Amino acid sequence: MVLARPKILSEADGDCVGIERIHGPSPVLLICEHASNALPAVFGDLGLPSEALSSHIAWDPGALAVARILSEALDATLVYQRFSRLIYDCNRPPSAPGAMPETSEVYAVPGNKDLSPEERLARTDALYVPFHDAIRGLIRDRRAKGQDSIIVTMHSFTPVYHGRERAVELGILHDEDSRLADRMLRAAAEAPLYRTERNEPYGPEDGVTHTLILHGLSNGLRNVMIEVRNDLIADDIGQGVMADYLKGLLQQSLDA
């Protein structure tokens, strides 16, 4: 017997994938997996208080804003997920516990407790599959017209995690392919506006490089994951300064 899968997105919710500057000529392909804290209507508030839904457990505050400024400055295509990572974290494979977390930092997520296989599959099919299929399609189309693709994923992190303050301000992350990360770290060392570290505050051992592996390493494409401490990009000024700095690091690294 095949059980019916729950419906995840309504017509009012719209598509889960946002794409901007689809014909941007830059080789940089910007990806923001945790761009939004929006929840599909069917999930209500997942049993969480409003302060949790506005916090970093639901999204990466400021990441999409910085990515959009970079997209405009570089004339680069931007792909982002329109719904909260609490429903499905698109930087995790379906088998990962963190893909649909029952607990996120100090918060239990009642709406994610004891999900059935059908419920997990429905979320995967509605959010994860079309998001990564869209990225695959873009890479394929760009390759067909002779346009290079360099994968750059944009994230932000909280200054305090489980009560521990984080001194790092900007993280340049990579998995097995460190070509772009190495160049960006060298460029950052020459213009040290922020405290910048390699594979901090997370690294491959934390399972955060899924998108890089899926679209960068598997295709032989240069790739990097950028993590920005979110207190530095809490307003328009901070977002603009950070985006301008990252633009310089990327351009210098790609020109090298």
Disulfide bonds with the S-S distance in Angstrom:
none
